[in-house]
Structures are given as C-alpha cells and as structure tokens.
Amino acid sequence: MSQVERNSKLQKLIEQQKFNEKEISWMTDSQIEYYHWLYFDDSVYDYM
C-alpha cells in the first residue's frame, strides 16, 4: 500500500473515532486495510 493510500485510510478511521492515533501507529498495512474494509467499504450484501 502506498503511503498516500495508508494516510488516507488512517485519517478516515481517526475521523470516525474508531481508533486513536496511538493505536493506529502500531498497525500493519494489512490491519489498516482490514479495518477500513470493515467500516467503510460497501458490500453487495449490504443492499439485499
């Protein structure tokens, strides 16, 4: 994941108050992608 993409995802998680900056600073790219997917990405099943 690029640094720009990582920063964007981090900012969204912080803005939604899902995590604080200290918690996020220790996360790996995979963890950030997972939580971003969990909280922000729509699924086809969301609309059924």
Secondary structure, DSSP 8 states (H G I E B T S, - for coil): --HHHHHHHHHHHHHTTSS-HHHHHT--HHHHHHHHHHHH---GGGG-
